[in-house]
Every structure is written in C-alpha cells, then in structure tokens.
Amino acid sequence: MGACLSSPAGSDAQSQGRSGRGRSSRRSHNHGGGSPRKNQPLKPELPRWKNDTPLTLGQLSSKRDEFWDTAPAFDGRKEIWDALKAAAYASETKDFELAQAILNGANITIPRGYLTDCYDELGNRYQLPVYVLSRPTNLQHEDTEDENVVDNADNDPGEQVVVKLRLSTGKDLKLTVGSKHSVKQIKRTLAKAENVSEDQRWYYGGKLLQDKLRIEDTKVPKGHLIQVVIPYVEGEPDATVDVHKQVLDESSSSEQESASPISS
C-alpha cells in the first residue's frame, strides 16, 4: 500500500526514495567515519500522512509488527533498531522528551530532526516509515464490528478473571472481567473507571494486543502485568514513567518476564 505524506518528515522519506540513497526504509547504510551530518534535536511533531487505501487499526498494527520484527534482519545493529522502536513509541504518545533521551542514550543522530532518517555512531543509516511513527489521517474505524464482539461477550462473558494493568501514567490496577471479553471492551471499562481515553495500546511480552482479542486468547499468565500506553493529553500532568522502555525490555526478555509474576 502506498501513502501520501504531508509533513516535512514525510517529504524527507519520499525524497530519499527518489534519490536512490535508500533501497528500503528497513535498511541501514554505512557511510563510514561516523554520522555524516550535524545532529538536530527531535522536533516535537508527528508526521501527517494519508494511506492510499484506508487502514483499520488492526491492519496498521500488523504492518508495524511486521516492520519491527523484520527490520533487524537487514543491515544495522539490533540494539539501535530496539532503541528506535522505543523512541517511536514515546514520540507517538507525544513524550518527545523521553524519545530524545532514548536517542541520546543510544548515540543516535537525526540530521533533519525527524525519526524518518537516523544514524548511529558508526555512520549506519536507519530509515523509519511514517506508519510506525503516527496513524494515517484516514484511519478506518472498526466500531461496528467491535460492538458485535462486545454484544456477544455480554451474552456469554465466560469465567471471571483478574487482569493486572500498568498504565503509562504510573498507576497499577486490577480489573475483574469475563474471560470472553475483548481487549476493546475492557479498554472502554478502563476508560470509564480512570477517566482516560479509549485510544489505548496494550502490550504483553513486547507484542501489541489487538482489540478483537479475547482475554482468554491473550495467553497472559495469571498475575502478570499488561502494559497500557495512554496517549498524552495536552494540559494533563506528564508522568515521567519509562513505560516505553518496559515494553522494549519485555520484547527482548519475554521468557524471563513470564517466569516472574507480580504478587497478587
């Protein structure tokens, strides 16, 4: 699928492709002698783009998962790809300060101030597609289908289970839900209980839990935490929590995580 870009970051990504300097947005390229351009701070803005064919949130998530799962297989260093993944998560939730700290800690430079074009300290180039940095302006909602899933779960909620959540605000909490309830339905319950947005992202073991997934199908062991990223809302206090780093750490050590449940 193609994408129409409308931001400076998007324009950079397109011009790079036309100039032939990058064969693929997943590849990194070694220019030798360290980073070839002066570093700039990360610009506090997200790329705006429109996909040629509207994507659902599930399709967008699958696209992102495919990119992050395969990117380290190309040129470049895995630890840099991991840092870029964490920075992208932080940036999308508008925690630009955390994203910049991640870049600084990994010695990643961004000559144009955007995550679409990055370099490590060895001069390797890493290009991120806009779809891992922000959502398209023509994102297609799946409300009707989600409502059907919710209705079915209400008729047969299954057995009661307790899910443990760690919010990006720094709060841990427990919710008693039905095993057949979908992630989407519990997001709504959480939104009402905590007065937060329903536009949440749930992660376990570094993987995104899709809205349609039933709790019984998430395979999250009893007593283990699900990470919940809630978008930053302008005017609300900004909790300094390394939830993005926690998601990243889970991705590289999910087996160790699964062996260490928190106490009930």
Backbone as CSV, one residue per row, in Angstrom:
resi,resn,N_x,N_y,N_z,CA_x,CA_y,CA_z,C_x,C_y,C_z
1,MET,0.835,-1.196,0.000,0.000,0.000,0.000,0.869,1.245,0.000
2,GLY,0.433,2.249,-0.715,1.175,3.485,-0.744,0.654,4.455,0.281
3,ALA,1.391,5.529,0.499,0.962,6.524,1.471,1.268,7.901,0.948
4,CYS,0.339,8.833,1.175,0.534,10.225,0.781,0.964,10.988,2.009
5,LEU,2.082,11.687,1.941,2.644,12.365,3.094,2.413,13.868,2.991
6,SER,2.256,14.483,4.186,2.007,15.926,4.170,2.801,16.655,5.230
7,SER,3.931,16.083,5.657,4.759,16.757,6.651,6.185,16.800,6.155
8,PRO,7.023,17.646,6.783,8.425,17.676,6.387,9.067,16.307,6.521
9,ALA,8.701,15.573,7.587,9.293,14.252,7.787,8.916,13.344,6.644
10,GLY,7.659,13.387,6.244,7.203,12.553,5.141,7.884,12.936,3.853
11,SER,8.044,14.238,3.641,8.683,14.689,2.412,10.104,14.180,2.335
12,ASP,10.819,14.182,3.478,12.172,13.663,3.507,12.192,12.203,3.085
13,ALA,11.232,11.427,3.622,11.206,9.996,3.337,10.983,9.744,1.854
14,GLN,10.116,10.566,1.227,9.848,10.386,-0.194,11.054,10.784,-1.036
15,SER,11.678,11.918,-0.695,12.802,12.390,-1.482,13.968,11.429,-1.394
16,GLN,14.135,10.758,-0.228,15.211,9.801,-0.090,15.000,8.646,-1.043
17,GLY,13.763,8.204,-1.170,13.465,7.092,-2.064,13.742,7.460,-3.504
18,ARG,13.403,8.699,-3.910,13.592,9.123,-5.297,15.073,9.281,-5.635
19,SER,15.855,9.718,-4.644,17.260,9.981,-4.920,18.075,8.707,-5.015
20,GLY,17.483,7.569,-4.598,18.187,6.307,-4.694,19.163,6.084,-3.565
21,ARG,19.128,6.934,-2.521,20.075,6.786,-1.432,19.686,5.649,-0.510
22,GLY,18.411,5.215,-0.525,17.995,4.105,0.320,17.152,3.152,-0.484
23,ARG,17.520,1.871,-0.523,16.744,0.894,-1.281,15.469,0.518,-0.554
24,SER,15.496,0.584,0.738,14.331,0.205,1.525,14.337,0.971,2.820
25,SER,13.128,1.326,3.311,13.062,2.058,4.572,13.497,1.192,5.729
26,ARG,13.614,-0.126,5.514,14.035,-1.011,6.584,15.560,-1.119,6.656
27,ARG,16.239,-0.707,5.621,17.678,-0.914,5.574,18.427,0.233,6.231
28,SER,19.606,-0.090,6.718,20.529,0.947,7.170,21.714,0.918,6.229
29,HIS,22.431,2.048,6.123,23.534,2.129,5.178,24.728,2.756,5.870
30,ASN,25.882,2.168,5.679,27.088,2.658,6.316,27.769,3.670,5.411
31,HIS,27.898,4.879,5.917,28.567,5.930,5.156,30.022,6.062,5.593
32,GLY,30.377,5.373,6.706,31.767,5.376,7.165,32.139,6.662,7.869
33,GLY,33.033,6.538,8.859,33.564,7.721,9.517,32.586,8.404,10.438
34,GLY,31.581,7.683,10.943,30.646,8.286,11.870,29.514,8.993,11.164
35,SER,28.656,9.625,11.940,27.490,10.300,11.387,27.910,11.440,10.471
36,PRO,27.382,11.470,9.238,27.870,12.441,8.256,27.274,13.835,8.408
37,ARG,26.277,13.993,9.236,25.621,15.293,9.322,25.480,15.732,10.770
38,LYS,25.327,17.003,10.941,25.155,17.557,12.275,23.824,17.102,12.861
39,ASN,23.862,16.772,14.132,22.658,16.297,14.802,21.716,17.452,15.120
40,GLN,20.416,17.175,15.079,19.400,18.146,15.485,18.510,17.513,16.537
41,PRO,17.942,18.305,17.439,17.013,17.733,18.419,15.743,17.252,17.729
42,LEU,15.101,16.261,18.318,13.862,15.728,17.771,12.781,16.798,17.765
43,LYS,12.170,17.017,16.629,11.116,18.028,16.525,9.845,17.499,17.208
44,PRO,9.199,18.325,18.022,8.008,17.884,18.763,6.747,17.882,17.897
45,GLU,6.770,17.076,16.860,5.615,16.975,15.974,5.595,15.599,15.342
46,LEU,4.408,15.161,14.947,4.253,13.858,14.318,3.987,14.026,12.827
47,PRO,4.487,13.107,12.001,4.207,13.204,10.572,2.733,12.979,10.284
48,ARG,2.178,13.784,9.394,0.793,13.602,8.945,0.833,12.930,7.580
49,TRP,0.051,11.863,7.443,0.079,11.127,6.178,-1.266,10.464,5.951
50,LYS,-1.494,10.143,4.704,-2.750,9.507,4.301,-2.434,8.297,3.447
51,ASN,-2.966,7.151,3.831,-2.712,5.945,3.061,-3.598,5.914,1.821
52,ASP,-3.071,5.352,0.739,-3.853,5.268,-0.497,-5.151,4.498,-0.275
53,THR,-5.056,3.407,0.487,-6.230,2.623,0.856,-6.402,2.712,2.363
54,PRO,-7.564,3.142,2.863,-7.742,3.286,4.315,-7.392,2.004,5.066
55,LEU,-6.664,2.155,6.154,-6.280,1.037,7.001,-7.120,1.021,8.263
56,THR,-7.416,-0.171,8.764,-8.010,-0.285,10.089,-6.871,-0.272,11.098
57,LEU,-7.206,-0.071,12.364,-6.178,-0.062,13.399,-5.473,-1.418,13.453
58,GLY,-6.231,-2.497,13.254,-5.629,-3.823,13.267,-4.638,-4.011,12.132
59,GLN,-4.986,-3.514,10.945,-4.079,-3.620,9.798,-2.827,-2.781,10.009
60,LEU,-3.006,-1.595,10.595,-1.858,-0.737,10.875,-0.936,-1.408,11.887
61,SER,-1.517,-2.002,12.918,-0.719,-2.676,13.944,0.051,-3.845,13.351
62,SER,-0.591,-4.589,12.451,0.082,-5.719,11.804,1.246,-5.240,10.947
63,LYS,1.036,-4.121,10.252,2.104,-3.540,9.431,3.297,-3.153,10.290
64,ARG,2.993,-2.539,11.423,4.061,-2.123,12.333,4.808,-3.331,12.900
65,ASP,4.056,-4.333,13.337,4.682,-5.528,13.902,5.605,-6.181,12.882
66,GLU,5.145,-6.240,11.630,5.955,-6.851,10.574,7.257,-6.078,10.375
67,PHE,7.160,-4.754,10.395,8.366,-3.951,10.213,9.366,-4.177,11.341
68,TRP,8.906,-4.053,12.594,9.823,-4.171,13.725,10.360,-5.598,13.881
69,ASP,9.588,-6.591,13.449,10.059,-7.975,13.536,11.131,-8.282,12.496
70,THR,11.056,-7.602,11.351,11.981,-7.924,10.257,13.122,-6.921,10.097
71,ALA,12.966,-5.708,10.608,13.998,-4.679,10.413,15.390,-5.118,10.873
72,PRO,15.531,-5.738,12.050,16.891,-6.124,12.490,17.541,-7.175,11.603
73,ALA,16.768,-7.840,10.746,17.337,-8.850,9.854,18.123,-8.214,8.717
74,PHE,17.908,-6.924,8.491,18.637,-6.210,7.452,19.909,-5.612,8.064
75,ASP,20.587,-4.756,7.299,21.807,-4.144,7.812,21.487,-3.322,9.056
76,GLY,22.511,-3.097,9.858,22.312,-2.294,11.053,22.412,-3.135,12.313
77,ARG,22.396,-2.465,13.438,22.577,-3.129,14.728,21.241,-3.269,15.442
78,LYS,21.012,-4.460,16.002,19.737,-4.738,16.634,19.448,-3.773,17.785
79,GLU,20.487,-3.437,18.571,20.258,-2.545,19.709,19.804,-1.154,19.252
80,ILE,20.247,-0.745,18.052,19.814,0.545,17.521,18.361,0.461,17.061
81,TRP,18.012,-0.650,16.390,16.614,-0.832,15.991,15.704,-0.846,17.219
82,ASP,16.156,-1.514,18.295,15.356,-1.566,19.526,15.166,-0.169,20.117
83,ALA,16.232,0.620,20.106,16.145,1.985,20.630,15.210,2.836,19.772
84,LEU,15.279,2.666,18.460,14.402,3.423,17.564,12.942,3.028,17.777
85,LYS,12.705,1.748,18.036,11.343,1.290,18.311,10.793,1.954,19.569
86,ALA,11.615,1.993,20.619,11.189,2.629,21.868,10.966,4.128,21.672
87,ALA,11.842,4.763,20.906,11.708,6.200,20.641,10.450,6.487,19.832
88,ALA,10.123,5.592,18.893,8.910,5.777,18.086,7.667,5.679,18.955
89,TYR,7.634,4.709,19.866,6.506,4.586,20.793,6.342,5.858,21.617
90,ALA,7.475,6.341,22.171,7.425,7.534,23.014,6.964,8.751,22.220
91,SER,7.484,8.882,21.008,7.142,10.024,20.168,5.659,10.038,19.818
92,GLU,5.098,8.870,19.501,3.696,8.838,19.084,2.761,9.248,20.212
93,THR,3.154,8.979,21.457,2.341,9.400,22.602,2.735,10.803,23.073
94,LYS,3.529,11.481,22.243,3.948,12.867,22.458,4.839,13.052,23.678
95,ASP,5.528,11.982,24.058,6.542,12.095,25.101,7.887,12.299,24.398
96,PHE,8.031,13.477,23.799,9.212,13.761,22.990,10.484,13.841,23.837
97,GLU,10.328,14.221,25.097,11.492,14.297,25.983,12.079,12.897,26.204
98,LEU,11.205,11.920,26.443,11.667,10.544,26.610,12.280,10.021,25.317
99,ALA,11.628,10.317,24.187,12.152,9.870,22.899,13.557,10.423,22.662
100,GLN,13.753,11.710,22.983,15.073,12.315,22.808,16.098,11.664,23.727
101,ALA,15.690,11.344,24.958,16.598,10.701,25.909,17.030,9.322,25.400
102,ILE,16.099,8.601,24.778,16.421,7.282,24.222,17.426,7.427,23.087
103,LEU,17.207,8.410,22.224,18.135,8.654,21.109,19.523,9.017,21.626
104,ASN,19.565,9.886,22.624,20.848,10.307,23.186,21.582,9.129,23.821
105,GLY,20.820,8.292,24.545,21.429,7.161,25.223,22.026,6.148,24.260
106,ALA,21.448,6.047,23.070,21.950,5.094,22.063,22.889,5.760,21.061
107,ASN,23.218,7.036,21.276,24.094,7.792,20.365,23.554,7.800,18.930
108,ILE,22.250,8.027,18.818,21.596,8.116,17.513,21.435,9.573,17.139
109,THR,21.840,9.935,15.931,21.693,11.310,15.471,20.596,11.385,14.413
110,ILE,19.909,12.515,14.392,18.840,12.746,13.413,19.098,14.112,12.750
111,PRO,19.800,14.119,11.625,20.219,15.378,10.981,19.074,16.318,10.644
112,ARG,17.890,15.782,10.366,16.761,16.636,9.995,15.778,16.842,11.151
113,GLY,16.041,16.200,12.271,15.156,16.354,13.419,13.950,15.436,13.389
114,TYR,13.954,14.451,12.482,12.839,13.513,12.366,13.356,12.073,12.441
115,LEU,12.521,11.181,12.954,12.895,9.777,13.084,12.881,9.024,11.757
116,THR,12.449,9.676,10.695,12.446,9.023,9.384,13.862,8.837,8.841
117,ASP,14.832,9.560,9.391,16.197,9.491,8.880,17.167,9.584,10.053
118,CYS,17.797,8.464,10.407,18.636,8.398,11.602,19.988,7.754,11.292
119,TYR,20.978,8.043,12.156,22.310,7.464,12.013,22.812,7.013,13.380
120,ASP,23.535,5.884,13.390,24.191,5.502,14.628,25.600,6.091,14.651
121,GLU,26.344,5.826,15.720,27.660,6.452,15.881,28.691,5.938,14.878
122,LEU,28.376,4.806,14.214,29.285,4.264,13.209,28.982,4.785,11.809
123,GLY,27.907,5.584,11.709,27.543,6.138,10.411,26.513,5.324,9.660
124,ASN,26.015,4.226,10.270,24.958,3.448,9.629,23.663,4.254,9.586
125,ARG,22.991,4.183,8.480,21.756,4.943,8.301,20.530,4.049,8.517
126,TYR,19.547,4.554,9.243,18.317,3.830,9.533,17.133,4.712,9.127
127,GLN,16.241,4.180,8.326,15.088,4.940,7.860,13.800,4.288,8.364
128,LEU,12.990,5.053,9.061,11.727,4.551,9.584,10.576,5.038,8.714
129,PRO,9.660,4.147,8.331,8.480,4.568,7.568,7.521,5.336,8.471
130,VAL,6.752,6.225,7.886,5.857,7.059,8.690,4.797,6.246,9.430
131,TYR,4.457,5.043,8.913,3.373,4.306,9.558,3.761,3.733,10.924
132,VAL,5.060,3.748,11.276,5.439,3.338,12.626,5.538,4.542,13.561
133,LEU,5.365,5.729,13.027,5.514,6.958,13.816,4.190,7.632,14.162
134,SER,3.179,7.430,13.330,1.874,8.053,13.584,0.796,7.309,12.818
135,ARG,-0.442,7.619,13.122,-1.564,6.992,12.429,-1.947,7.812,11.201
136,PRO,-2.481,7.154,10.177,-2.901,7.910,8.988,-4.127,8.766,9.293
137,THR,-4.279,9.830,8.549,-5.430,10.710,8.761,-6.730,10.051,8.330
138,ASN,-6.632,9.020,7.494,-7.843,8.332,7.023,-7.969,6.935,7.638
139,LEU,-7.562,6.815,8.907,-7.678,5.537,9.606,-9.146,5.107,9.650
140,GLN,-9.397,3.872,9.269,-10.767,3.357,9.237,-11.102,2.711,10.567
141,HIS,-12.201,3.146,11.155,-12.607,2.623,12.462,-13.415,1.338,12.299
142,GLU,-13.315,0.486,13.309,-13.984,-0.800,13.276,-15.070,-0.875,14.346
143,ASP,-15.720,0.254,14.612,-16.670,0.334,15.715,-17.804,-0.676,15.595
144,THR,-18.355,-0.835,14.370,-19.496,-1.735,14.200,-19.122,-3.159,14.551
145,GLU,-17.988,-3.604,14.040,-17.553,-4.970,14.311,-17.214,-5.134,15.782
146,ASP,-16.592,-4.104,16.375,-16.256,-4.171,17.790,-17.504,-4.284,18.647
147,GLU,-18.562,-3.551,18.273,-19.801,-3.599,19.036,-20.383,-5.002,19.020
148,ASN,-20.283,-5.702,17.861,-20.792,-7.066,17.777,-20.023,-7.995,18.701
149,VAL,-18.697,-7.783,18.773,-17.879,-8.589,19.669,-18.274,-8.355,21.114
150,VAL,-18.508,-7.083,21.459,-18.906,-6.733,22.818,-20.251,-7.352,23.162
151,ASP,-21.214,-7.261,22.228,-22.546,-7.821,22.488,-22.467,-9.312,22.749
152,ASN,-21.676,-10.030,21.958,-21.543,-11.466,22.145,-20.913,-11.793,23.493
153,ALA,-19.941,-10.988,23.904,-19.276,-11.208,25.185,-20.227,-10.951,26.347
154,ASP,-21.132,-9.975,26.189,-22.104,-9.698,27.247,-23.066,-10.861,27.426
155,ASN,-23.426,-11.537,26.329,-24.319,-12.682,26.409,-23.644,-13.876,27.069
156,ASP,-22.346,-14.028,26.838,-21.585,-15.135,27.415,-20.209,-14.620,27.823
157,PRO,-20.106,-13.965,29.010,-18.842,-13.347,29.411,-17.762,-14.347,29.802
158,GLY,-18.116,-15.612,29.971,-17.124,-16.599,30.397,-16.858,-16.503,31.889
159,GLU,-15.808,-17.177,32.332,-15.500,-17.154,33.765,-14.797,-15.858,34.147
160,GLN,-14.930,-15.485,35.412,-14.319,-14.246,35.883,-12.810,-14.423,36.034
161,VAL,-12.084,-13.442,35.543,-10.625,-13.430,35.685,-10.194,-12.026,36.099
162,VAL,-9.032,-11.943,36.705,-8.478,-10.648,37.120,-7.312,-10.307,36.200
163,VAL,-7.388,-9.149,35.553,-6.274,-8.684,34.737,-5.555,-7.563,35.474
164,LYS,-4.242,-7.615,35.429,-3.421,-6.605,36.100,-2.809,-5.697,35.045
165,LEU,-3.004,-4.410,35.219,-2.584,-3.426,34.229,-1.603,-2.436,34.835
166,ARG,-0.634,-2.033,34.047,0.266,-0.942,34.435,0.115,0.162,33.406
167,LEU,-0.459,1.282,33.836,-0.720,2.396,32.931,0.536,3.235,32.727
168,SER,0.599,3.906,31.593,1.736,4.783,31.312,1.732,6.012,32.207
169,THR,0.666,6.199,32.979,0.624,7.276,33.977,1.368,6.889,35.249
170,GLY,1.761,5.593,35.336,2.494,5.130,36.506,1.642,4.351,37.489
171,LYS,0.366,4.190,37.190,-0.551,3.527,38.121,-0.725,2.056,37.754
172,ASP,-0.717,1.188,38.788,-1.044,-0.222,38.631,-2.454,-0.456,39.158
173,LEU,-3.214,-1.286,38.473,-4.561,-1.589,38.949,-5.007,-2.953,38.462
174,LYS,-6.082,-3.451,39.094,-6.658,-4.743,38.734,-8.107,-4.536,38.292
175,LEU,-8.518,-5.297,37.274,-9.903,-5.269,36.815,-10.415,-6.698,36.752
176,THR,-11.624,-6.907,37.281,-12.263,-8.216,37.177,-13.157,-8.209,35.948
177,VAL,-12.871,-9.104,35.010,-13.581,-9.126,33.738,-13.954,-10.560,33.383
178,GLY,-14.706,-10.709,32.303,-15.041,-12.031,31.802,-13.959,-12.529,30.853
179,SER,-13.691,-13.817,30.873,-12.630,-14.375,30.037,-12.920,-14.227,28.551
180,LYS,-14.208,-14.057,28.195,-14.581,-13.900,26.790,-14.706,-12.434,26.387
181,HIS,-14.463,-11.516,27.308,-14.485,-10.095,26.969,-13.294,-9.773,26.080
182,SER,-13.509,-8.874,25.132,-12.433,-8.477,24.221,-11.576,-7.388,24.857
183,VAL,-10.381,-7.240,24.333,-9.497,-6.169,24.788,-10.179,-4.820,24.602
184,LYS,-10.887,-4.656,23.481,-11.584,-3.400,23.205,-12.609,-3.090,24.281
185,GLN,-13.362,-4.099,24.710,-14.390,-3.872,25.726,-13.758,-3.464,27.060
186,ILE,-12.648,-4.093,27.411,-12.011,-3.759,28.686,-11.349,-2.387,28.615
187,LYS,-10.909,-1.987,27.422,-10.391,-0.624,27.260,-11.467,0.390,27.616
188,ARG,-12.690,0.108,27.191,-13.796,1.018,27.492,-14.088,1.050,28.988
189,THR,-14.030,-0.124,29.623,-14.231,-0.191,31.067,-13.159,0.606,31.793
190,LEU,-11.911,0.444,31.351,-10.802,1.172,31.959,-10.952,2.671,31.747
191,ALA,-11.381,3.070,30.535,-11.542,4.490,30.225,-12.545,5.148,31.165
192,LYS,-13.647,4.435,31.441,-14.671,4.980,32.339,-14.186,5.011,33.783
193,ALA,-13.493,3.952,34.197,-13.050,3.851,35.591,-11.962,4.867,35.932
194,GLU,-11.074,5.146,34.974,-9.929,6.018,35.241,-10.025,7.377,34.559
195,ASN,-11.125,7.615,33.844,-11.317,8.878,33.127,-10.161,9.153,32.170
196,VAL,-9.845,8.125,31.363,-8.790,8.257,30.360,-9.374,7.939,28.990
197,SER,-8.581,8.149,27.965,-9.035,7.902,26.603,-9.183,6.400,26.328
198,GLU,-10.125,6.057,25.451,-10.248,4.670,24.992,-9.169,4.339,23.968
199,ASP,-8.490,5.349,23.498,-7.448,5.172,22.482,-6.159,4.709,23.170
200,GLN,-6.182,3.464,23.634,-5.069,2.892,24.388,-4.360,1.828,23.541
201,ARG,-3.130,1.522,23.941,-2.408,0.404,23.327,-1.953,-0.529,24.448
202,TRP,-2.310,-1.797,24.315,-1.984,-2.793,25.326,-0.868,-3.694,24.808
203,TYR,0.136,-3.955,25.665,1.262,-4.788,25.275,1.523,-5.862,26.329
204,TYR,1.890,-7.026,25.850,2.410,-8.069,26.747,3.523,-8.798,26.001
205,GLY,4.660,-8.976,26.681,5.800,-9.619,26.044,6.309,-8.857,24.840
206,GLY,6.118,-7.530,24.836,6.574,-6.701,23.722,5.659,-6.729,22.515
207,LYS,4.547,-7.467,22.584,3.624,-7.581,21.460,2.337,-6.801,21.748
208,LEU,1.817,-6.163,20.706,0.568,-5.424,20.821,-0.609,-6.388,20.880
209,LEU,-1.503,-6.183,21.854,-2.712,-6.998,21.961,-3.821,-6.333,21.148
210,GLN,-4.315,-7.030,20.140,-5.320,-6.475,19.246,-6.670,-6.323,19.950
211,ASP,-7.448,-5.328,19.519,-8.734,-5.028,20.146,-9.691,-6.220,20.125
212,LYS,-9.666,-6.994,19.044,-10.637,-8.089,18.895,-10.283,-9.318,19.733
213,LEU,-9.079,-9.329,20.265,-8.605,-10.491,21.006,-9.362,-10.648,22.316
214,ARG,-9.851,-11.852,22.585,-10.490,-12.130,23.877,-9.412,-12.334,24.937
215,ILE,-9.772,-12.011,26.179,-8.814,-12.146,27.273,-8.297,-13.573,27.369
216,GLU,-9.169,-14.552,27.177,-8.747,-15.943,27.277,-7.775,-16.327,26.167
217,ASP,-7.727,-15.529,25.105,-6.840,-15.826,23.978,-5.521,-15.044,24.029
218,THR,-5.390,-14.159,25.013,-4.153,-13.376,25.108,-2.991,-14.203,25.630
219,LYS,-3.308,-15.308,26.329,-2.281,-16.204,26.880,-1.390,-15.494,27.894
220,VAL,-1.963,-14.505,28.585,-1.208,-13.824,29.640,-1.353,-14.642,30.918
221,PRO,-0.260,-15.153,31.483,-0.355,-15.969,32.699,-0.949,-15.187,33.867
222,LYS,-1.598,-15.892,34.756,-2.217,-15.271,35.920,-1.175,-14.512,36.739
223,GLY,-1.533,-13.285,37.106,-0.648,-12.476,37.931,0.353,-11.632,37.183
224,HIS,0.373,-11.726,35.836,1.345,-10.957,35.060,0.747,-9.633,34.581
225,LEU,1.615,-8.648,34.435,1.190,-7.301,34.053,1.036,-7.130,32.548
226,ILE,0.005,-6.391,32.187,-0.165,-5.908,30.814,0.177,-4.418,30.827
227,GLN,1.050,-4.011,29.920,1.425,-2.597,29.822,0.373,-1.853,29.002
228,VAL,-0.103,-0.732,29.519,-1.138,0.055,28.850,-0.591,1.456,28.562
229,VAL,-0.435,1.775,27.281,0.041,3.099,26.882,-1.166,3.968,26.560
230,ILE,-1.293,5.074,27.303,-2.401,6.010,27.121,-1.851,7.289,26.497
231,PRO,-2.424,7.749,25.391,-1.911,8.956,24.733,-1.886,10.145,25.675
232,TYR,-0.827,10.930,25.574,-0.712,12.147,26.364,-1.741,13.170,25.892
233,VAL,-2.453,13.759,26.837,-3.450,14.782,26.525,-2.936,16.136,26.984
234,GLU,-2.950,17.110,26.074,-2.454,18.454,26.373,-3.168,19.015,27.589
235,GLY,-2.384,19.534,28.535,-2.969,20.142,29.720,-2.968,19.218,30.923
236,GLU,-2.806,17.904,30.689,-2.744,16.964,31.802,-1.317,16.870,32.304
237,PRO,-1.129,16.573,33.618,0.231,16.418,34.125,0.939,15.276,33.428
238,ASP,2.218,15.479,33.153,3.002,14.493,32.417,3.763,13.618,33.399
239,ALA,3.339,12.363,33.552,4.019,11.442,34.454,5.281,10.933,33.780
240,THR,6.401,11.033,34.496,7.663,10.569,33.934,7.813,9.092,34.253
241,VAL,7.371,8.264,33.331,7.402,6.817,33.517,8.006,6.184,32.273
242,ASP,8.956,5.275,32.445,9.615,4.633,31.314,8.816,3.440,30.822
243,VAL,7.528,3.644,30.541,6.699,2.529,30.087,7.162,2.028,28.732
244,HIS,7.673,2.935,27.891,8.143,2.517,26.573,9.381,1.639,26.707
245,LYS,10.229,1.959,27.668,11.409,1.134,27.915,10.980,-0.226,28.454
246,GLN,9.924,-0.243,29.278,9.435,-1.509,29.805,8.919,-2.382,28.679
247,VAL,8.189,-1.787,27.740,7.696,-2.543,26.583,8.865,-3.101,25.792
248,LEU,9.904,-2.272,25.599,11.085,-2.696,24.859,11.794,-3.831,25.581
249,ASP,11.952,-3.699,26.917,12.631,-4.732,27.685,11.878,-6.052,27.613
250,GLU,10.544,-5.970,27.620,9.740,-7.182,27.534,9.972,-7.890,26.212
251,SER,10.137,-7.100,25.144,10.320,-7.674,23.815,11.579,-8.522,23.743
252,SER,12.656,-8.089,24.453,13.899,-8.828,24.386,14.041,-9.896,25.453
253,SER,13.155,-9.889,26.465,13.267,-10.898,27.512,11.908,-11.360,27.981
254,SER,11.025,-11.707,27.030,9.664,-12.085,27.379,9.614,-13.379,28.179
255,GLU,10.568,-14.297,27.922,10.568,-15.546,28.663,10.899,-15.296,30.127
256,GLN,11.856,-14.414,30.371,12.202,-14.097,31.736,11.061,-13.401,32.449
257,GLU,10.355,-12.528,31.726,9.206,-11.816,32.272,8.124,-12.794,32.679
258,SER,7.852,-13.794,31.805,6.775,-14.719,32.071,7.070,-15.615,33.264
259,ALA,8.324,-15.679,33.684,8.658,-16.508,34.812,8.638,-15.748,36.120
260,SER,8.325,-14.437,36.053,8.373,-13.613,37.251,7.096,-12.816,37.431
261,PRO,5.990,-13.464,37.812,4.742,-12.740,38.024,4.824,-11.862,39.250
262,ILE,4.021,-10.785,39.244,3.981,-9.947,40.428,3.061,-10.602,41.436
263,SER,3.208,-10.240,42.676,2.397,-10.871,43.725,0.958,-10.401,43.638
264,SER,0.054,-11.254,44.017,-1.369,-10.923,43.956,-1.715,-9.989,45.096
